[in-house]
């Protein structure tokens, strides 16, 4: 995967838990433009480990002068967000991937309804710029528990078609009212907690929306767990996966060639066949079907773990 070596040119505290970071080419060169909803992967080296986390781009997709992301600090996470909040400062060098998009707008839609919860507002910040530029009709709904937590408010323009729902102020989001009566050909996009994504999917199903018009994105970090070993079939090499390390990270550290993109179990790029499984795969992805999970013959190394005596991968 091609990488970019950039300079951190701005860091801004948007809320007690969210920081905005801006990256630019150190020579002033223009960066590749991207489409609304794209993300990039940030490398975070700590000792012998390089952690890689994916973040939605929140900047103007047509502006090649820099990339911007917003990162929520997760004190009980595996350390990626804490690294960004405590170890990344203006002037630092940082390595990122080229932008990739798993959450593109379907520009054939008659109208776009964007629904974000909490930090899930981030992919929509670039999408609404694209929609404005292309003069496409849309409305955006942003839900948060409190204004203090609603970091996205500072990044959203003031417009009649942009609606902020703050639960603490009694302005809870009413999905039925939002989705019922939308014109035929409308597409809805959801990003945020699993509960919000499920609620939108359920509501659109009740209203008879076609599945092709319902889109969602859920970036989740791989959960920690018990250490385990995995065998690489092609070489016979045994790779140890630490408690706070994903299987994908362990394979990368062992120089095992494996593809990836989102690193959050949604894109399918790291989908790997299992050639031996004496135990149980702990699936945490959004890609495999229920039947594939039950068969225990496929794994998403970016998110899933293992408990047992032997796991062998077709790598």
SULFEN-V190099 format. One record per pair of residues at least 12 apart in sequence whose ideal C-beta (glycine too) atoms are under 10 Angstrom apart, sorted by the first residue. I is the first residue (numbers start at 1). GAP is how many residues later the second one is. Records with the same first field share a line. If there is no record, write none. Layout:
# SULFEN-V190099
I=GAP / GAP
This chain:
# SULFEN-V190099
1=40 / 51 / 96 / 97 / 99 / 258 / 259 / 260 / 268
2=30 / 95 / 96
3=37 / 38 / 40 / 92 / 93 / 94 / 95
4=19 / 21 / 25 / 27 / 28 / 36 / 63 / 90 / 91 / 92 / 93 / 94 / 95
5=18 / 20 / 21 / 38 / 88 / 89 / 90 / 91
6=16 / 17 / 18 / 19 / 20 / 25 / 34 / 36 / 60 / 61 / 86 / 87 / 88 / 89 / 90
7=15 / 16 / 17 / 18 / 19 / 20 / 21 / 59 / 83 / 84 / 85 / 86 / 87
8=13 / 14 / 15 / 16 / 76 / 80 / 81 / 82 / 83 / 84 / 85 / 86
9=12 / 13 / 14 / 15 / 16 / 17 / 56 / 57 / 59 / 81 / 82 / 83
10=12 / 13 / 14 / 56 / 58 / 80
11=60 / 73 / 74 / 77 / 78 / 79 / 80 / 81
12=56 / 58 / 78 / 142
13=72 / 138
14=56 / 57 / 58 / 136 / 137 / 138 / 139 / 140 / 141
15=55 / 57 / 58 / 104 / 129 / 131 / 132 / 133 / 134 / 135 / 136 / 137 / 138 / 139
16=57 / 132 / 133 / 135
17=54 / 55 / 56 / 57 / 58 / 64 / 68 / 101 / 102 / 131 / 132 / 134
18=52 / 53 / 54 / 55 / 63 / 67 / 100 / 101 / 103 / 104 / 131 / 132 / 133 / 134 / 136 / 137
19=50 / 51 / 52 / 53 / 54 / 62 / 65 / 66 / 69 / 132
20=38 / 39 / 48 / 49 / 50 / 51 / 131 / 134 / 135
21=21 / 34 / 37 / 46 / 47 / 48 / 49 / 50 / 63 / 64 / 67 / 68 / 69 / 71 / 73
22=36 / 37 / 43 / 44 / 45 / 46 / 47 / 68
23=17 / 19 / 36 / 43 / 44 / 45 / 46 / 65 / 69 / 70 / 71 / 72 / 73
24=40 / 41 / 42 / 43 / 44
25=39 / 40 / 41 / 42
26=67
28=37
29=35 / 36
30=33 / 34 / 35 / 36
31=28 / 32 / 33 / 34 / 35 / 36 / 65 / 67 / 68
32=32 / 35 / 66 / 67
33=27 / 28 / 29 / 30 / 31 / 66
34=23 / 25 / 26 / 27 / 28 / 30 / 33 / 64 / 65 / 66 / 67 / 92 / 96
35=22 / 26 / 27 / 64 / 66 / 68 / 69 / 70 / 72 / 91 / 92 / 95
36=20 / 21 / 24 / 25 / 26 / 65 / 67 / 68 / 69 / 71 / 76 / 78 / 87 / 88 / 89 / 90 / 91 / 92 / 93 / 94 / 95 / 97 / 98 / 153
37=19 / 20 / 24 / 62 / 64 / 65 / 66 / 67 / 68 / 77 / 85 / 86 / 87 / 88 / 89 / 90 / 93 / 152 / 154 / 178 / 180
38=18 / 19 / 23 / 29 / 60 / 61 / 62 / 63 / 64 / 65 / 66 / 85 / 88 / 89
39=14 / 15 / 16 / 17 / 18 / 30 / 58 / 60 / 61 / 62 / 63 / 64 / 83 / 84 / 87 / 178 / 180 / 222 / 223 / 224 / 225 / 228
40=13 / 14 / 15 / 16 / 17 / 27 / 29 / 56 / 57 / 58 / 59 / 60
41=12 / 13 / 14 / 54 / 55 / 56 / 57 / 58 / 59 / 219 / 220 / 221 / 222
42=12 / 13 / 27 / 29 / 38 / 41 / 42 / 46 / 52 / 53 / 54 / 55
43=51 / 52 / 53 / 54
44=35 / 36 / 37 / 38 / 39 / 40 / 43 / 44 / 50 / 51
45=38 / 42 / 50
46=33 / 34 / 37 / 41
48=205
49=30 / 193 / 195 / 196 / 200 / 201 / 203 / 204
50=45 / 199 / 202 / 203
51=27 / 28 / 29 / 32 / 170 / 193 / 194 / 195 / 198 / 212
52=28 / 43 / 44 / 45 / 194 / 196 / 197 / 200 / 208 / 211 / 250
53=16 / 18 / 24 / 25 / 26 / 27 / 28 / 30 / 31 / 166 / 168 / 169 / 210 / 211
54=15 / 26 / 42 / 43 / 46 / 48 / 165 / 167 / 206 / 207 / 208 / 209 / 210 / 212 / 213 / 248
55=12 / 13 / 14 / 15 / 16 / 17 / 25 / 26 / 29 / 41 / 64 / 67 / 68 / 164
56=12 / 13 / 14 / 43 / 45 / 47 / 63 / 64 / 65 / 66 / 67 / 68 / 69 / 70 / 71 / 135 / 161 / 163
57=12 / 13 / 42 / 43 / 44 / 65 / 66 / 68 / 69
58=12 / 63 / 64 / 65 / 66 / 67 / 68 / 71 / 94 / 97
59=66 / 67 / 70 / 96
60=65 / 66 / 69 / 70 / 72 / 73
61=38 / 40 / 64 / 65 / 66 / 68 / 69 / 72
62=64 / 67 / 68 / 71
63=63 / 66
67=29 / 32 / 59
68=54 / 57 / 58 / 87
69=15 / 27 / 53
70=49 / 51 / 52 / 55 / 81 / 82 / 84 / 85
71=12 / 13 / 14 / 17 / 48 / 51 / 80
72=12 / 13 / 46 / 47 / 48 / 50 / 77 / 79
73=12 / 13
74=45 / 147
76=148
77=144 / 145 / 146 / 147 / 167
78=143 / 144 / 145 / 146 / 165 / 166 / 167 / 168 / 171
79=142 / 145 / 165
80=141 / 142 / 183
81=38 / 140
97=163 / 164 / 166
99=27
100=161 / 162 / 167 / 169
101=22 / 25 / 160
102=21 / 113 / 115 / 117 / 159 / 160 / 162 / 164 / 165 / 166 / 167
103=20 / 21 / 23 / 24 / 86 / 87 / 88 / 112 / 113 / 114 / 115 / 116 / 159 / 163
104=19 / 23 / 26 / 85 / 111
105=19 / 21 / 22 / 23 / 25 / 26 / 29 / 31 / 33 / 82 / 84 / 110
106=81 / 83 / 106 / 107 / 109
107=23 / 24 / 27 / 29 / 80
108=77 / 79
109=27 / 28 / 29 / 74 / 76 / 77 / 78 / 79 / 80 / 104 / 106
110=26 / 27 / 72 / 73 / 74 / 75 / 76 / 77 / 103
111=20 / 25 / 26 / 27 / 28 / 71 / 72 / 73 / 74 / 75 / 76 / 77
112=12 / 15 / 16 / 18 / 19 / 24 / 25 / 26 / 27 / 28 / 74 / 75 / 76 / 77 / 103
113=24 / 25 / 26 / 27 / 28 / 48 / 65 / 66 / 69 / 73 / 74 / 75 / 76 / 77 / 87 / 91 / 100
114=13 / 14 / 17 / 24 / 25 / 26 / 27 / 28 / 47 / 48 / 73 / 74 / 75 / 76 / 77 / 101
115=24 / 25 / 26 / 27 / 28 / 48 / 50 / 58 / 60 / 63 / 64 / 73 / 74 / 75 / 76 / 77 / 81 / 82 / 84 / 85 / 101
116=24 / 25 / 26 / 27 / 28 / 36 / 40 / 73 / 74 / 75 / 76 / 80 / 101
117=24 / 25 / 26 / 27 / 28 / 35 / 48 / 56 / 73 / 74 / 75 / 76 / 77 / 78 / 79 / 80 / 82 / 83
118=24 / 25 / 26 / 27 / 31 / 32 / 33 / 34 / 73 / 74 / 75 / 78
119=25 / 30 / 31 / 32 / 33 / 72 / 73 / 74 / 100
120=22 / 23 / 24 / 32 / 70 / 71 / 72 / 73 / 76 / 77 / 96 / 97 / 98 / 99
121=19 / 20 / 21 / 22 / 23 / 29 / 30 / 31 / 32 / 34 / 35 / 43 / 70 / 71
122=29 / 30 / 33 / 69 / 70 / 95 / 97
123=66 / 68 / 94 / 96
124=14 / 16 / 17 / 18 / 28 / 31 / 32 / 38 / 65 / 66 / 67 / 93
125=15 / 27 / 30 / 31 / 32
127=13 / 62 / 64
128=12 / 28 / 29 / 31 / 33 / 34
129=28
131=30
132=25 / 27
137=24 / 46 / 49
138=23 / 24 / 48 / 49 / 51
139=20 / 21 / 22 / 23 / 24 / 39 / 43 / 47
140=12 / 16 / 17 / 19 / 21 / 22 / 23 / 24 / 49
141=20 / 21 / 22 / 23 / 24 / 32 / 33 / 34 / 37 / 38 / 47 / 49
142=13 / 14 / 20 / 21 / 22 / 23 / 24 / 31 / 50
143=20 / 21 / 22 / 23 / 24 / 28 / 29 / 30 / 32 / 49 / 50 / 53
144=20 / 21 / 22 / 23 / 24 / 29 / 48
145=21 / 22 / 23 / 24
146=20 / 21 / 22 / 23
147=17 / 19 / 21 / 22
148=18 / 20
149=17 / 18 / 19
150=14 / 15 / 16 / 18
152=12
153=13
163=15
165=13
173=23 / 26 / 27
174=29
175=13 / 15 / 21 / 24 / 25 / 27 / 28 / 29 / 32
176=27 / 30 / 31
178=22 / 25
179=21 / 24 / 25 / 27 / 28 / 30 / 35
180=23 / 26 / 27
181=26
182=22 / 25 / 27 / 31
184=25 / 26 / 29
185=25 / 28
186=18 / 23 / 27
187=22 / 23 / 25 / 26 / 27 / 28
188=12 / 13 / 15 / 16 / 21 / 25 / 26 / 27 / 28
189=24 / 25 / 26 / 27 / 28
190=14 / 24 / 25 / 26 / 27 / 28
191=24 / 25 / 26 / 27 / 28
192=24 / 25 / 26
193=25 / 27
194=22 / 24 / 26 / 92
196=20 / 22
197=17 / 18 / 19 / 20 / 21 / 89
198=18 / 20
200=14 / 15 / 16
201=13 / 15
216=50 / 70
217=45 / 47 / 49 / 69
218=44 / 46 / 47 / 48 / 68
219=43 / 44 / 45 / 46 / 47 / 67
220=42 / 43 / 44 / 45 / 46 / 64 / 65 / 66 / 82 / 83
221=25 / 42 / 43 / 44 / 63 / 81 / 82
222=22 / 23 / 24 / 25 / 26 / 27 / 41 / 42 / 43 / 62 / 63 / 78 / 79 / 80 / 81 / 82 / 83
223=21 / 23 / 59 / 61 / 80 / 81 / 82
224=18 / 19 / 20 / 21 / 22 / 81
225=16 / 17 / 18 / 19 / 20 / 21 / 57 / 59 / 79 / 80 / 81 / 82
226=15 / 16 / 17 / 56 / 79 / 80 / 81
227=13 / 14 / 15 / 16 / 17 / 18 / 23 / 78
228=12 / 13 / 14 / 15 / 19 / 22 / 51 / 54 / 77 / 78 / 79 / 80 / 81 / 82 / 83
229=12 / 21 / 77 / 79 / 80 / 81 / 82
230=17 / 20 / 21 / 24 / 26 / 42 / 44 / 69 / 71 / 75 / 76 / 80 / 81 / 82 / 83 / 85
231=44 / 45 / 79 / 80 / 81 / 82 / 84
232=19 / 22 / 24 / 25 / 26 / 80 / 81 / 82 / 83
233=40 / 41 / 42 / 43 / 79 / 80 / 81 / 82
234=22 / 23 / 79 / 80 / 81
235=19 / 21 / 80
236=76
237=14 / 17 / 18 / 19 / 78
238=16 / 72 / 74
239=12 / 13 / 14 / 15 / 16 / 17 / 72 / 74 / 76
240=13 / 14
241=12 / 13 / 60 / 64 / 65 / 70
243=62
245=60
246=17 / 24 / 38 / 54 / 55 / 56 / 57 / 58 / 59
247=23 / 25 / 34 / 52 / 53 / 54 / 55 / 56 / 57 / 58 / 59 / 64 / 66
248=12 / 15 / 22 / 24 / 52 / 53 / 54 / 55 / 56
249=14 / 52 / 53
250=51
251=19 / 21 / 50 / 51 / 62 / 64
252=49
256=45 / 57 / 59
257=58
258=12 / 14 / 43 / 44 / 55 / 57
259=12 / 13
260=40 / 41 / 42
261=41
262=24 / 25 / 40 / 41
263=37 / 38 / 39 / 40
264=20 / 21 / 22 / 23 / 36 / 38 / 39
265=18 / 19 / 20 / 21 / 22 / 23 / 35 / 36 / 37 / 38 / 39
266=19 / 20 / 21 / 34 / 36 / 37
267=18 / 19 / 20 / 33 / 35
268=17 / 18 / 19 / 20 / 32
269=18 / 31 / 33
270=15 / 17 / 29 / 30 / 31 / 32 / 33 / 34
271=14 / 16 / 17 / 21 / 27 / 28 / 29 / 30 / 31
272=26 / 27 / 28 / 29 / 30 / 32 / 41 / 42 / 43
273=24 / 25 / 26 / 39 / 40 / 41 / 42
274=21 / 22 / 23 / 24 / 25 / 32 / 37 / 38 / 39 / 40
275=22 / 36 / 37 / 38 / 39 / 40
276=21 / 34 / 35 / 36 / 37 / 38
277=18 / 19 / 20 / 22 / 29 / 31 / 32 / 33 / 34 / 35 / 36
278=28 / 30 / 31 / 32 / 33 / 34
279=17 / 27 / 28 / 29 / 30 / 31 / 32
280=16 / 25 / 26 / 27 / 28 / 31
281=12 / 14 / 15 / 16 / 17 / 18 / 19 / 23 / 24 / 25 / 26 / 27 / 30
282=17 / 21 / 22 / 23 / 24 / 25 / 26
283=13 / 15 / 16 / 17 / 20 / 21 / 22
284=16 / 18 / 19 / 20 / 21
285=13 / 14 / 15 / 16 / 17 / 18 / 19
286=14 / 17
287=13 / 15 / 16 / 17
288=12 / 15 / 16
296=12 / 15
297=17
298=16
299=12 / 14 / 15
301=12 / 14
